[in-house]
Amino acid sequence: MFPLDISLFLKLNASGVTPAWLIELARFGSQELPQWLLAGTVGALVVSDANLRRSVWRVLLAMLIAWVMANIGQALIHVPRPFAMGIGTAWLPHSGGSGFPSSHASVAFAFAAAVAMTTQRWMCALSAIGLASLIAWSRVSLGLHFPSDVFAGALIGVACAWLACRVP
């Protein structure tokens, strides 16, 4: 955790004065959106033609590698989550395990970067990046991660996407 982390976390963490719709958006971004992205990606694999299927496999590979790398990072680097340190408000129940790096952000940005690297459609790439950003923001807003956790996760996700898209 970096010194700027706590102050930035406290600005982004939802509080008692945060509008209910914003907290619900964050809950959606943390609990439902990741499942929808995975289901949509698997669905695209099932219905796509051979050319698109290769790209979808790359997206799924990037997501898998990112999930594995984030979990290895959490096992090797113990950084407490904000609520475990008594900082901010946790809006979802969560285990007190290491929060660095964020696996949600890792997988979301692996998805977004792989989509961006495999599509010719800038709106698809921009939409994927927006959805990944929503997921990453939600983890801080709900008090589950420090900003450095999601930033590291985003970097891991982009690196994993680059790797997955370079596999012949």
N, C-alpha and C positions, 0 to 999 in steps of 0.2 A: 504494500500500500504506500502511495506517495503522499507527501504533505498536502498537496492540493486536493487529494481524494476526498477527504472528509468534508471540506467546505463545498466542493462541487456536489458531492453526494447529498448534503443537506439541502441544497438548492433544488435538486431534482427529485428527491424523495417526497412522495405524497404525504400530506399531513391532514389534520382534521379540517382544514379550510379548503382543501383541494376539492373541486367540483366532483360530484359522484360519477358523472359521465366520463371524466378523465381517469378515474380509478378503474371504472369498468373497461375502458379502452385498454388500460395497462393489463388488466386481468386477461382480457381477450388476447393481447399480444404475448402474454407469457404462457397461458394455458391452452388456448385453442388454435391460434395461428400456426404454431410450429407443427401441430398435427395436420392441419389443412395443407400446409406446404408439402409435407411428406406425402400425404394422400394424393394431392394433385400431381406430384412428380411421378409417383408410382402409376397413377392413372394415365398420365401422358405416355409412360413407357408402354402401357397396354394398348393404347389406341393409335400410337404414332406410326409413321412409315419408317422404313429402314434408315433413312438419312437422319431423321429427328431422333430415332431411338438411340443412335450412337451418342448424340449430345445429352440425352436424358440419362444414359448410363454414366456419363462423365459427371453430371450433376450429382447423382446418387453416390458415386464413388467419392467425390469431394466431401459430401456430407458425412459419409461413413468415416473417412480418414480424419476429418475435423473432430468428430465425436470421440474417436479413439485418442487423438492427441490431447484434447481437452481433459479427458479423464486421466490420462497419464500425468498431465500437468498438475491436476488437482491432487493426485496421489503423491507426487514428488514435492510440491510446493504448498505448504500449509499457510494459507492466508485466511484469517477468520472473516466471516460474513459480517456486515454491519450490525445486524440484530444480535449476533453473538457477542459483540463488543458493547451492546447497550446503546448503539447509535441509531437514531432515526426510528421509523415505524415500519415494521414488516406487515404487509397486507395479505400475505399468503403464508400458510404453515409451510415450513421447510426444515430439512435436516440441518444441523449445524456444521456439516463438513466444510472442507475448504471451498472457497468461492473463486479461486484463481486458477485458471482462467474460466470465464463463463462458458459452459458447454452450449447453452442456448445461443449465445452470440457467435460462438465458433461455427456451429452448424448452420445458423441463419446466414452468416456472411459467406460460408462455403457455398451455400445454395445460390446466393445473390451473385457472387463473383463468377461462379461456374456458368450461370445463366448468361451473365454479361459477356463472358468469353466465348460462348458457343452460339449466340444468337446474332443475327444481323438487324434485329429490330430494337431500336434504341428505347422504345416505350416498354418493352419487356424487361430490358436491363434496368431501366430506371425504376420500374415498378418493383422488381425483385430487390433492389437496393433499398427502396422505401420500406418494404415489408421487413427486411432484415434490421433496418434502423429502428422500426417500431418494436420489434422483439427486444433488441438491445436496450432501448430506452426503458421498456417496461420492467426489465430486471432491476434497474436502478430505482425507478419510480416506486416499485413495490417493496423496496428495502432489502432486496435479496443479494445485491452485488454493489461493489464500489465501481465508479467509472473506469478505473484501471482494469478491473476484471473483464468488463465488456470490451474495452479497447484491445486488450491482449487477445480476447476471444475473436474479435473481428480480424486482427492480424493473422491469427492462426487459420481462420476460415479462408481468408484470401490466399494465403500460402498453400493451403491444401487444395483449393480450387485450381491454382496455377499448376500444381503438381498433377492433379487428376486430368487436367486439360492437355498436358504435355505427354501423357502416356500414349504410345502409338496404337 
